[in-house]
Amino acid sequence: MAYEYTITRTVEFSETDMAGIVHFSNFFRYMEAAEHAFFRSLGMSIHPPPGEIKVGWPRVHASLDFSSPLRFEDTVEVRLLVKHKRRQSLHYAFRFRKLNEDPPREVARGSLSVTCVKRDFPGGPMKATPIPEDIAARIEEAPEELLR
């Protein structure tokens, strides 16, 4: 079972604004990329192939608090921690660290809450559903000391 995953990326020029700082919206993309990589690390996909149980993970809450900017060509570590695993939802905490400084420095903290949903037919309404056991069995909550 897993409760954390880390990705590292280099800030691209297209991710910055006129001031040369990473636009806030890209932090949400970084969180989503970490979530998708986390699922892949567990042998799953956030969007399963045809024939597998079809569940989706719409976002129901997202937030970010910034303490320092990131700029073009900075190296950023995005750490995902599973804060809560509920019957029908997952709640993640994110830590962003700028690695190309000595020592590395935390630049932001974020959170993302997703609900497990199912559709009875393509294009039909989404309904909250329990997280399938084969998925729930691979994910656990992070120890409290890591979430501080």
Secondary structure by P-SEA (a helix, b strand, c coil): cccbbbbbbccccccccccccccaaaaaaaaaaaaaaaaaaaccccccccccbbbbbbbccccccccccccccbbbbbbbbbccccccbbbbbbbbbbcccccccccccbbbbbbbbcccccccbbbbbcccaaaaaacccccccccc
